[in-house]
């Protein structure tokens, strides 16, 4: 016997999901089945769920980059910097590299 699950989602989300799953060679219903099977296999969500944080490795805009560069120059002019060799040595010592 099969059960039916009904879920309400925004039309735009449904449309984008339908297009994505079609590109992956399946329909949205199959994708949802896969999610449920993987949730059971993982005894929880089959992916990590966490609060959104700012990615420190994201691409900076030109103005953000120039601001950071100016701050670095100001620190260097004040003598607030560390020699790269010292930083590398500290990392090797701290992490056993």
C-alpha positions as CSV (number, residue, x, y, z in Angstrom):
1,X,0.0,0.0,0.0
2,X,1.2,3.5,-0.8
3,X,0.5,6.7,1.2
4,X,0.1,10.2,-0.2
5,X,1.9,13.2,1.2
6,X,0.8,16.7,0.3
7,X,3.0,19.7,0.8
8,X,2.3,23.3,0.1
9,X,5.2,25.3,-1.4
10,X,5.6,28.6,-3.2
11,X,5.0,28.4,-6.9
12,X,8.4,29.7,-7.7
13,X,10.1,27.1,-5.5
14,X,8.1,24.3,-7.1
15,X,8.9,25.5,-10.6
16,X,12.7,25.8,-9.9
17,X,12.7,22.4,-8.2
18,X,10.8,20.8,-11.1
19,X,13.4,22.2,-13.5
20,X,16.4,21.1,-11.4
21,X,15.1,17.6,-10.9
22,X,14.2,17.3,-14.6
23,X,17.8,18.3,-15.5
24,X,18.9,15.5,-13.1
25,X,16.7,13.0,-14.9
26,X,13.9,12.6,-12.5
27,X,10.7,14.3,-11.3
28,X,10.1,16.1,-8.0
29,X,8.2,13.2,-6.6
30,X,11.1,10.8,-7.1
31,X,13.5,13.4,-5.6
32,X,11.3,13.6,-2.5
33,X,11.2,9.8,-2.2
34,X,15.0,9.8,-2.4
35,X,15.2,12.4,0.4
36,X,12.9,10.2,2.6
37,X,14.9,7.0,2.0
38,X,18.2,8.8,2.7
39,X,16.7,10.4,5.9
40,X,15.8,6.9,7.1
41,X,19.2,5.6,6.1
42,X,21.0,8.4,7.9
43,X,18.6,8.4,10.9
44,X,18.2,12.1,10.4
45,X,18.5,14.7,7.7
46,X,20.8,13.5,4.9
47,X,22.6,16.8,4.9
48,X,23.9,19.3,7.4
49,X,21.5,21.9,8.8
50,X,23.0,25.0,10.4
51,X,22.4,28.6,10.8
52,X,23.5,30.8,7.9
53,X,26.8,32.4,8.5
54,X,28.8,34.8,6.5
55,X,31.4,33.0,4.3
56,X,34.8,34.5,5.0
57,X,36.0,33.2,1.6
58,X,33.3,34.9,-0.5
59,X,34.4,37.2,-3.3
60,X,34.9,40.7,-2.1
61,X,33.6,43.7,-4.1
62,X,36.3,46.1,-5.3
63,X,35.3,48.6,-2.6
64,X,35.5,46.0,0.1
65,X,38.9,44.8,-1.1
66,X,40.2,48.4,-1.2
67,X,38.9,49.0,2.3
68,X,40.7,45.9,3.6
69,X,43.8,46.9,1.8
70,X,43.8,50.4,3.3
71,X,43.3,48.9,6.8
72,X,46.2,46.6,6.2
73,X,48.4,49.5,5.1
74,X,47.4,51.5,8.2
75,X,48.3,48.6,10.5
76,X,51.6,48.0,8.7
77,X,52.5,51.7,9.1
78,X,51.8,51.4,12.8
79,X,54.1,48.4,13.0
80,X,51.2,46.1,13.6
81,X,52.2,43.1,11.5
82,X,53.9,39.7,11.8
83,X,56.7,38.3,9.7
84,X,55.4,35.5,7.5
85,X,58.2,33.2,8.5
86,X,57.1,33.6,12.2
87,X,53.5,32.8,11.3
88,X,54.5,29.7,9.3
89,X,56.7,28.5,12.1
90,X,54.0,29.0,14.7
91,X,51.5,27.1,12.5
92,X,53.9,24.2,12.0
93,X,54.6,24.0,15.7
94,X,50.9,24.3,16.7
95,X,49.6,21.8,14.2
96,X,52.6,19.5,13.9
97,X,53.3,20.2,10.3
